[in-house]
Structures are given as C-alpha cells and as structure tokens.
Amino acid sequence: MEAMALESTDAPVPLGDYVPTADHRVVLYSVEWEGYEALLSMRGEQRRPRMTYLDGAVELMTTSDHHERIRYVFGRLLERYMIALGIRYTAYGETTFKHRRRKAGLEADECYVLGDARTDRPDVALEVVWTSGGIAKLEVYEPLGVPEVWMWKKGAVHVFVLTDEGYEQRDRSALLPDIDLAFLTPFLDRPSSGDTLIEFERALAAKLRR
C-alpha cells in the first residue's frame, strides 16, 4: 500500500467539549482509492472501525457507547414513524456507499431508501455528532448525491437538504415532510432504549389519532 500520512484526531476535541465517552478517530492522508479499497477489504464485513473517504483522506472511527445508543434509537424511532405513516422504505444500516470517480465513500450511522429498494445511494442518512473532529460528513455526502442528511447534535436534529448549491439546513424534511422532528427529538437521549420505543409508539399513536 502507498505511503500514508497519519493524524490522530481523538482529541482535537475542544477542551470544553471533551467527554470521557468521546468517539475516537484517526485520519490517514495521501491514500489513493486502491488504498481505501484495501482498507475496506482488510476490515471485512464487521464495519469496525467505520471508514470515511474523501479525496485522499481516510477517517477511521470507533464510536462510543453513547453514540451507538443514540444511533440505534434514532433509526428505530424513524422507522416506527414511517411505518405508522404508511411510508415504504428499505433500511441499509451502516452499508458502505462509495463513488470512485468522485473520490468519496462512507458508512452512515443509519440510512434509508424510500419506496422501492435500490443500492446506488440512500435517500435519507442519519448521523450522530457526538464529538467534533475528522472529515466533515456533509462534504462526503454531497458527491455521493444523498438527498437528505439528518444530524443529531447536542440534543437537536438538524435536517440538511441537497440543492444545486450544496446542502441547506431546513426546518423540515423535503422527502418526509410529515415527520414531526420536534415530536421525535425528545425521545432520542433517554437512558433505556426499550422503554423509549414503547413510550414513543404510545405517544405517536395518540398524536396520529388527533
């Protein structure tokens, strides 16, 4: 494999933002596409560490327990919401999506194709921003052509919609406009995943009956 420059980024986390449960990242630079493919192959199907590639830089990230808990609940809540609204979807979880010519590749925290299943790219990707640092994910999603990225950060969900000028932050999803983010978000950072899903389903059923 070609020579690589390495930078550890598990603590360019600003001191004020540091938490002991931070995600940990290492970024490799000057990596050709073949090097990225080789790293994916060596890692195998476990998708650990998660890898993000952008124009010669590869980020390897191990996620914290807190990150994983929010990621899991985020996905399960959105799925239950879509089912309740009768929205057809296919979940692709942490599948690797990549584009050689555009020199971009990543695995979302969770991602979905709406309507009929396809494998070219997701329609909606979910990301948990637990600690700062590493490759800016929107800069990777844009060349992959992902229409929407939903990011949880510090207790809030931010929706980014892809336009001709790049991603624009919106108050509501363009693809899933009936998803009430203000209703969903408070359930994301609760201690028990099982209890949270039960409470959410009850609250959502009551909301939809109104």
Backbone as CSV, one residue per row, in Angstrom:
resi,resn,N_x,N_y,N_z,CA_x,CA_y,CA_z,C_x,C_y,C_z
1,MET,0.847,-1.189,0.000,0.000,0.000,0.000,0.888,1.247,0.000
2,GLU,0.436,2.316,-0.621,1.233,3.525,-0.726,1.497,4.153,0.640
3,ALA,2.519,5.002,0.700,2.831,5.686,1.956,1.678,6.586,2.358
4,MET,1.450,6.673,3.667,0.337,7.461,4.167,0.816,8.370,5.281
5,ALA,0.246,9.554,5.337,0.449,10.426,6.491,-0.672,10.143,7.477
6,LEU,-0.374,10.191,8.752,-1.355,9.835,9.780,-1.526,10.968,10.758
7,GLU,-2.760,11.209,11.139,-3.046,12.194,12.179,-4.097,11.624,13.110
8,SER,-3.819,11.557,14.392,-4.796,11.107,15.374,-5.718,12.261,15.716
9,THR,-7.039,12.010,15.675,-7.985,13.092,15.943,-8.949,12.727,17.058
10,ASP,-8.528,11.848,17.968,-9.439,11.532,19.055,-9.421,12.612,20.118
11,ALA,-8.589,13.649,19.941,-8.705,14.786,20.835,-8.327,16.103,20.218
12,PRO,-8.645,16.394,18.898,-8.781,17.796,18.582,-10.181,18.201,18.975
13,VAL,-10.735,17.500,19.944,-11.999,17.916,20.528,-11.688,19.091,21.441
14,PRO,-12.322,20.258,21.246,-12.070,21.383,22.145,-12.257,20.954,23.592
15,LEU,-11.387,21.448,24.476,-11.417,21.000,25.861,-12.791,21.194,26.486
16,GLY,-13.475,22.254,26.127,-14.797,22.490,26.679,-15.816,21.463,26.237
17,ASP,-15.531,20.770,25.104,-16.466,19.775,24.582,-16.063,18.361,24.954
18,TYR,-14.907,18.196,25.603,-14.391,16.848,25.836,-15.253,16.085,26.829
19,VAL,-15.537,14.835,26.492,-16.214,13.933,27.417,-15.461,12.609,27.385
20,PRO,-15.426,11.867,28.503,-14.685,10.611,28.523,-15.217,9.585,27.537
21,THR,-16.467,9.737,27.112,-17.079,8.780,26.195,-16.961,9.239,24.745
22,ALA,-15.994,10.068,24.430,-15.854,10.607,23.081,-15.611,9.503,22.060
23,ASP,-16.087,9.748,20.816,-15.681,8.902,19.701,-14.188,9.126,19.460
24,HIS,-13.527,8.132,18.890,-12.089,8.249,18.623,-11.841,8.099,17.135
25,ARG,-10.985,8.971,16.608,-10.726,8.994,15.175,-9.236,9.021,14.893
26,VAL,-8.870,8.373,13.795,-7.546,8.518,13.208,-7.765,8.838,11.736
27,VAL,-7.054,9.835,11.205,-7.184,10.200,9.795,-5.872,9.909,9.085
28,LEU,-5.967,9.159,7.984,-4.820,8.873,7.121,-4.921,9.758,5.891
29,TYR,-3.812,10.361,5.495,-3.796,11.231,4.324,-2.975,10.615,3.201
30,SER,-3.142,11.153,1.990,-2.431,10.700,0.785,-2.735,9.237,0.484
31,VAL,-3.997,8.865,0.622,-4.435,7.490,0.358,-5.153,7.455,-0.986
32,GLU,-4.613,6.702,-1.943,-5.287,6.544,-3.226,-6.519,5.665,-3.058
33,TRP,-7.392,5.687,-4.065,-8.625,4.909,-3.990,-8.339,3.431,-3.725
34,GLU,-7.287,2.906,-4.366,-6.959,1.496,-4.169,-6.593,1.211,-2.709
35,GLY,-5.970,2.185,-2.045,-5.651,2.031,-0.631,-6.899,1.976,0.221
36,TYR,-7.869,2.830,-0.094,-9.150,2.823,0.614,-9.847,1.477,0.432
37,GLU,-9.863,0.994,-0.810,-10.493,-0.304,-1.075,-9.779,-1.424,-0.304
38,ALA,-8.456,-1.336,-0.216,-7.694,-2.351,0.514,-8.034,-2.322,2.001
39,LEU,-8.182,-1.110,2.563,-8.551,-0.993,3.970,-9.947,-1.571,4.215
40,LEU,-10.870,-1.303,3.311,-12.202,-1.876,3.446,-12.149,-3.393,3.407
41,SER,-11.332,-3.925,2.510,-11.215,-5.374,2.380,-10.601,-6.000,3.629
42,MET,-9.570,-5.370,4.169,-8.920,-5.900,5.371,-9.856,-5.859,6.570
43,ARG,-10.688,-4.832,6.634,-11.621,-4.705,7.745,-12.692,-5.774,7.720
44,GLY,-13.114,-6.170,6.518,-14.137,-7.192,6.388,-15.541,-6.649,6.562
45,GLU,-16.464,-7.544,6.914,-17.881,-7.208,6.958,-18.347,-6.627,8.282
46,GLN,-17.480,-6.517,9.265,-17.912,-6.041,10.576,-18.134,-4.534,10.616
47,ARG,-17.563,-3.809,9.659,-17.674,-2.342,9.581,-17.193,-1.662,10.857
48,ARG,-16.147,-2.217,11.437,-15.472,-1.619,12.589,-13.972,-1.694,12.335
49,PRO,-13.260,-0.574,12.389,-13.778,0.775,12.610,-14.548,1.267,11.389
50,ARG,-15.416,2.264,11.608,-16.095,2.873,10.482,-15.108,3.695,9.685
51,MET,-15.285,3.703,8.354,-14.354,4.410,7.477,-15.088,5.430,6.621
52,THR,-14.477,6.596,6.515,-14.967,7.656,5.642,-13.819,8.071,4.736
53,TYR,-14.084,8.173,3.442,-13.037,8.540,2.472,-13.448,9.789,1.712
54,LEU,-12.513,10.726,1.573,-12.770,11.927,0.775,-11.470,12.421,0.175
55,ASP,-11.350,12.262,-1.129,-10.257,12.872,-1.889,-8.886,12.624,-1.255
56,GLY,-8.604,11.365,-0.936,-7.274,11.003,-0.442,-7.139,10.916,1.055
57,ALA,-8.162,11.302,1.809,-8.121,11.203,3.269,-9.076,10.101,3.721
58,VAL,-8.603,9.259,4.645,-9.435,8.198,5.213,-9.539,8.414,6.715
59,GLU,-10.754,8.503,7.198,-11.000,8.592,8.638,-11.437,7.226,9.143
60,LEU,-10.762,6.750,10.178,-11.141,5.519,10.856,-11.699,5.923,12.218
61,MET,-12.923,5.530,12.511,-13.572,5.984,13.736,-14.147,4.807,14.514
62,THR,-13.868,4.779,15.810,-14.559,3.884,16.724,-15.539,4.730,17.516
63,THR,-16.777,4.280,17.574,-17.830,5.070,18.194,-18.035,4.672,19.655
64,SER,-18.421,5.654,20.462,-18.638,5.438,21.889,-19.969,4.727,22.123
65,ASP,-20.143,4.225,23.347,-21.413,3.598,23.715,-22.566,4.587,23.588
66,HIS,-22.334,5.845,23.988,-23.382,6.851,23.899,-23.768,7.108,22.437
67,HIS,-22.780,7.202,21.566,-23.028,7.385,20.137,-23.901,6.246,19.617
68,GLU,-23.520,5.009,19.950,-24.240,3.850,19.444,-25.670,3.798,19.967
69,ARG,-25.878,4.180,21.221,-27.226,4.150,21.779,-28.132,5.149,21.061
70,ILE,-27.626,6.370,20.835,-28.432,7.376,20.147,-28.651,6.974,18.697
71,ARG,-27.617,6.440,18.052,-27.750,5.967,16.669,-28.859,4.928,16.554
72,TYR,-28.834,3.966,17.459,-29.828,2.888,17.419,-31.235,3.443,17.601
73,VAL,-31.436,4.266,18.629,-32.768,4.792,18.915,-33.247,5.701,17.786
74,PHE,-32.363,6.536,17.250,-32.700,7.429,16.140,-33.308,6.629,14.986
75,GLY,-32.617,5.570,14.599,-33.099,4.750,13.499,-34.419,4.064,13.796
76,ARG,-34.533,3.489,15.008,-35.744,2.751,15.333,-36.956,3.683,15.440
77,LEU,-36.765,4.891,15.985,-37.869,5.835,16.068,-38.335,6.263,14.676
78,LEU,-37.373,6.584,13.805,-37.750,6.995,12.456,-38.480,5.871,11.732
79,GLU,-38.007,4.638,11.898,-38.673,3.501,11.244,-40.102,3.342,11.736
80,ARG,-40.317,3.435,13.038,-41.670,3.309,13.573,-42.561,4.448,13.089
81,TYR,-41.987,5.628,12.966,-42.751,6.778,12.474,-43.157,6.542,11.017
82,MET,-42.222,6.080,10.191,-42.536,5.837,8.783,-43.581,4.741,8.637
83,ILE,-43.474,3.684,9.432,-44.459,2.604,9.362,-45.837,3.133,9.733
84,ALA,-45.912,3.936,10.784,-47.188,4.484,11.227,-47.829,5.368,10.158
85,LEU,-46.986,6.038,9.350,-47.493,6.916,8.294,-47.708,6.185,6.966
86,GLY,-47.390,4.889,6.942,-47.568,4.116,5.712,-46.514,4.392,4.662
87,ILE,-45.325,4.807,5.077,-44.243,5.122,4.143,-43.405,3.866,3.907
88,ARG,-43.229,3.493,2.661,-42.422,2.326,2.310,-40.952,2.714,2.297
89,TYR,-40.117,1.851,2.843,-38.684,2.142,2.903,-37.885,0.841,3.000
90,THR,-36.605,0.953,2.695,-35.650,-0.127,2.931,-34.525,0.439,3.776
91,ALA,-34.223,-0.222,4.877,-33.149,0.225,5.764,-31.836,-0.422,5.341
92,TYR,-30.782,0.377,5.223,-29.467,-0.140,4.842,-28.435,0.006,5.953
93,GLY,-28.873,0.465,7.133,-27.982,0.494,8.290,-26.680,1.214,8.009
94,GLU,-25.551,0.521,8.238,-24.225,1.096,8.067,-23.549,0.608,6.779
95,THR,-24.351,0.322,5.755,-23.804,-0.111,4.469,-22.799,0.909,3.925
96,THR,-21.723,0.413,3.301,-20.740,1.296,2.681,-21.251,1.767,1.322
97,PHE,-21.352,3.074,1.147,-21.676,3.670,-0.144,-20.447,4.437,-0.611
98,LYS,-20.079,4.267,-1.882,-18.839,4.879,-2.370,-18.952,5.174,-3.855
99,HIS,-18.119,6.114,-4.312,-18.095,6.511,-5.717,-16.644,6.800,-6.082
100,ARG,-16.049,5.914,-6.863,-14.625,6.031,-7.181,-14.292,7.331,-7.890
101,ARG,-15.061,7.674,-8.931,-14.727,8.862,-9.716,-14.824,10.132,-8.875
102,ARG,-15.768,10.152,-7.931,-15.939,11.337,-7.085,-15.095,11.269,-5.815
103,LYS,-14.341,10.193,-5.657,-13.383,10.040,-4.550,-14.054,10.239,-3.199
104,ALA,-15.170,9.527,-2.999,-15.918,9.666,-1.752,-16.508,8.320,-1.355
105,GLY,-16.552,8.074,-0.061,-17.177,6.856,0.447,-17.382,6.959,1.952
106,LEU,-18.425,6.324,2.441,-18.669,6.331,3.892,-19.717,5.308,4.270
107,GLU,-19.884,5.163,5.583,-20.974,4.405,6.184,-21.731,5.350,7.107
108,ALA,-23.018,5.502,6.843,-23.847,6.348,7.699,-24.078,5.649,9.030
109,ASP,-24.540,6.400,10.021,-24.999,5.763,11.246,-26.214,4.889,10.945
110,GLU,-27.141,5.420,10.207,-28.300,4.683,9.694,-28.667,5.333,8.368
111,CYS,-29.234,4.565,7.428,-29.668,5.185,6.175,-30.813,4.399,5.561
112,TYR,-31.564,5.100,4.707,-32.804,4.543,4.176,-33.001,4.927,2.713
113,VAL,-33.547,3.983,1.965,-34.057,4.250,0.624,-35.573,4.249,0.732
114,LEU,-36.214,5.273,0.223,-37.663,5.389,0.274,-38.277,4.770,-0.969
115,GLY,-39.425,4.118,-0.791,-40.066,3.464,-1.918,-39.385,2.147,-2.234
116,ASP,-39.213,1.860,-3.518,-38.588,0.604,-3.922,-37.108,0.576,-3.561
117,ALA,-36.610,-0.602,-3.221,-35.206,-0.763,-2.843,-34.280,-0.488,-4.024
118,ARG,-33.155,0.191,-3.731,-32.080,0.385,-4.697,-30.777,0.373,-3.915
119,THR,-29.665,0.231,-4.618,-28.383,0.140,-3.917,-27.388,1.217,-4.340
120,ASP,-27.830,2.219,-5.134,-26.877,3.230,-5.599,-26.515,4.228,-4.501
121,ARG,-27.500,4.644,-3.722,-27.287,5.611,-2.641,-28.546,5.648,-1.786
122,PRO,-28.439,6.034,-0.527,-29.650,6.207,0.284,-30.336,7.527,-0.040
123,ASP,-31.586,7.630,0.334,-32.319,8.889,0.212,-32.156,9.746,1.464
124,VAL,-32.147,9.090,2.610,-32.015,9.776,3.891,-30.939,9.075,4.710
125,ALA,-29.974,9.847,5.200,-28.931,9.314,6.073,-29.022,9.986,7.427
126,LEU,-28.800,9.211,8.484,-28.800,9.729,9.850,-27.374,9.727,10.384
127,GLU,-26.996,10.803,11.047,-25.672,10.915,11.643,-25.788,11.437,13.067
128,VAL,-25.021,10.839,13.959,-24.910,11.316,15.331,-23.572,12.024,15.475
129,VAL,-23.600,13.295,15.802,-22.378,14.076,16.013,-22.165,14.134,17.523
130,TRP,-21.334,13.231,18.029,-21.127,13.139,19.474,-19.931,13.965,19.908
131,THR,-18.839,13.914,19.143,-17.669,14.750,19.400,-17.167,15.300,18.076
132,SER,-16.466,16.415,18.123,-16.023,17.094,16.903,-14.730,16.485,16.389
133,GLY,-14.346,16.910,15.175,-13.097,16.447,14.579,-13.347,15.549,13.377
134,GLY,-12.274,15.273,12.625,-12.358,14.362,11.491,-12.891,15.020,10.235
135,ILE,-13.237,14.183,9.260,-13.718,14.647,7.968,-15.158,15.136,8.106
136,ALA,-15.458,16.289,7.526,-16.820,16.837,7.565,-17.737,15.958,6.720
137,LYS,-18.720,15.342,7.349,-19.544,14.334,6.667,-20.340,14.905,5.504
138,LEU,-20.840,16.130,5.622,-21.615,16.680,4.513,-20.778,16.804,3.247
139,GLU,-19.468,17.013,3.403,-18.585,17.113,2.242,-18.425,15.764,1.550
140,VAL,-18.721,14.684,2.249,-18.676,13.343,1.653,-20.041,12.982,1.070
141,TYR,-21.099,13.328,1.791,-22.440,13.007,1.295,-22.757,13.740,-0.007
142,GLU,-22.247,14.959,-0.165,-22.589,15.736,-1.366,-22.148,15.054,-2.654
143,PRO,-20.873,14.634,-2.806,-20.504,13.954,-4.047,-21.189,12.604,-4.230
144,LEU,-21.673,12.012,-3.140,-22.419,10.759,-3.268,-23.865,11.007,-3.684
145,GLY,-24.296,12.271,-3.638,-25.631,12.626,-4.102,-26.756,12.224,-3.168
146,VAL,-26.489,12.159,-1.876,-27.527,11.772,-0.910,-28.457,12.969,-0.685
147,PRO,-29.748,12.840,-0.971,-30.648,13.999,-0.934,-30.795,14.655,0.428
148,GLU,-30.826,13.836,1.500,-31.011,14.417,2.824,-30.110,13.754,3.852
149,VAL,-29.553,14.580,4.743,-28.786,14.099,5.885,-29.388,14.722,7.137
150,TRP,-29.746,13.869,8.099,-30.285,14.328,9.371,-29.209,14.129,10.429
151,MET,-28.831,15.181,11.107,-27.763,15.111,12.102,-28.291,15.431,13.499
152,TRP,-28.041,14.514,14.430,-28.311,14.779,15.847,-27.065,15.383,16.456
153,LYS,-27.207,16.504,17.127,-26.076,17.130,17.814,-26.607,17.906,19.005
154,LYS,-26.058,17.590,20.167,-26.382,18.306,21.411,-27.889,18.405,21.635
155,GLY,-28.567,17.276,21.433,-29.983,17.214,21.757,-30.929,17.742,20.707
156,ALA,-30.427,18.105,19.524,-31.286,18.626,18.459,-31.005,17.880,17.154
157,VAL,-32.024,17.757,16.323,-31.868,17.143,14.999,-31.892,18.247,13.952
158,HIS,-30.875,18.275,13.099,-30.751,19.268,12.036,-30.892,18.550,10.691
159,VAL,-31.761,19.065,9.841,-32.005,18.464,8.528,-31.274,19.263,7.461
160,PHE,-30.476,18.564,6.650,-29.753,19.195,5.546,-30.249,18.594,4.239
161,VAL,-30.729,19.455,3.352,-31.301,19.047,2.072,-30.352,19.455,0.956
162,LEU,-30.042,18.510,0.075,-29.113,18.775,-1.029,-29.773,19.620,-2.102
163,THR,-29.132,20.730,-2.473,-29.599,21.612,-3.541,-28.480,21.753,-4.577
164,ASP,-28.730,22.523,-5.609,-27.696,22.758,-6.620,-26.485,23.482,-6.042
165,GLU,-26.677,24.185,-4.942,-25.582,24.922,-4.308,-24.965,24.170,-3.135
166,GLY,-25.387,22.938,-2.919,-24.887,22.161,-1.785,-25.990,21.947,-0.768
167,TYR,-25.614,21.555,0.430,-26.619,21.281,1.458,-27.107,22.573,2.104
168,GLU,-28.419,22.635,2.297,-29.033,23.742,3.008,-29.775,23.192,4.219
169,GLN,-29.619,23.843,5.364,-30.337,23.404,6.544,-31.788,23.845,6.457
170,ARG,-32.679,22.916,6.779,-34.114,23.200,6.717,-34.771,22.846,8.054
171,ASP,-35.922,23.419,8.292,-36.682,23.116,9.498,-37.409,21.784,9.396
172,ARG,-37.630,21.335,8.166,-38.421,20.120,7.949,-37.846,19.363,6.760
173,SER,-37.999,18.060,6.772,-37.538,17.227,5.670,-38.343,17.503,4.407
174,ALA,-37.666,17.510,3.261,-38.367,17.641,1.983,-38.951,16.301,1.541
175,LEU,-38.270,15.202,1.861,-38.721,13.878,1.451,-39.743,13.287,2.417
176,LEU,-39.641,13.653,3.681,-40.543,13.134,4.715,-41.160,14.308,5.488
177,PRO,-41.940,15.135,4.806,-42.433,16.355,5.439,-43.412,16.118,6.581
178,ASP,-43.992,14.911,6.656,-44.953,14.631,7.710,-44.293,14.144,8.997
179,ILE,-42.974,13.958,8.978,-42.253,13.594,10.194,-42.069,14.855,11.038
180,ASP,-42.630,14.842,12.222,-42.553,15.985,13.133,-41.297,15.834,13.991
181,LEU,-40.233,16.533,13.620,-38.956,16.397,14.320,-39.041,16.916,15.749
182,ALA,-39.845,17.939,15.977,-39.998,18.458,17.331,-40.647,17.419,18.245
183,PHE,-41.463,16.558,17.667,-42.081,15.482,18.437,-41.097,14.338,18.667
184,LEU,-40.327,13.997,17.654,-39.423,12.851,17.728,-38.186,13.106,18.595
185,THR,-37.612,14.282,18.479,-36.307,14.564,19.077,-36.220,14.324,20.579
186,PRO,-37.203,14.690,21.391,-37.065,14.499,22.838,-36.891,13.041,23.268
187,PHE,-37.243,12.095,22.400,-37.103,10.684,22.742,-35.691,10.146,22.514
188,LEU,-34.824,10.929,21.879,-33.549,10.392,21.418,-32.490,10.219,22.495
189,ASP,-32.552,10.981,23.542,-31.479,10.934,24.531,-32.009,10.486,25.888
190,ARG,-32.677,9.333,25.892,-33.200,8.758,27.122,-32.397,7.512,27.481
191,PRO,-32.333,7.152,28.760,-31.408,6.096,29.184,-31.769,4.686,28.747
192,SER,-33.044,4.364,28.595,-33.451,2.998,28.266,-34.045,2.940,26.869
193,SER,-33.394,2.219,25.966,-33.874,2.145,24.589,-35.237,1.477,24.509
194,GLY,-35.417,0.353,25.233,-36.676,-0.372,25.170,-37.839,0.460,25.665
195,ASP,-37.671,1.071,26.827,-38.736,1.912,27.375,-39.031,3.096,26.459
196,THR,-37.969,3.639,25.860,-38.149,4.778,24.962,-39.013,4.409,23.767
197,LEU,-38.757,3.253,23.160,-39.530,2.844,21.983,-40.992,2.599,22.343
198,ILE,-41.233,2.001,23.507,-42.611,1.765,23.947,-43.338,3.092,24.158
199,GLU,-42.672,4.029,24.845,-43.278,5.337,25.101,-43.537,6.084,23.801
200,PHE,-42.578,5.983,22.868,-42.726,6.676,21.597,-43.917,6.132,20.820
201,GLU,-44.056,4.813,20.749,-45.160,4.231,19.998,-46.503,4.654,20.584
202,ARG,-46.600,4.693,21.898,-47.847,5.127,22.529,-48.135,6.597,22.214
203,ALA,-47.102,7.431,22.349,-47.286,8.856,22.097,-47.614,9.117,20.629
204,LEU,-46.959,8.392,19.728,-47.196,8.586,18.305,-48.617,8.144,17.931
205,ALA,-49.065,7.037,18.488,-50.428,6.582,18.198,-51.441,7.631,18.643
206,ALA,-51.204,8.201,19.816,-52.124,9.241,20.304,-52.065,10.476,19.418
207,LYS,-50.875,10.846,18.976,-50.707,12.025,18.116,-51.449,11.841,16.793
208,LEU,-51.336,10.658,16.199,-51.948,10.411,14.895,-53.465,10.254,14.973
209,ARG,-53.981,9.973,16.162,-55.438,9.861,16.331,-56.119,11.235,16.407
210,ARG,-55.349,12.262,16.694,-55.946,13.580,16.855,-56.497,14.134,15.542
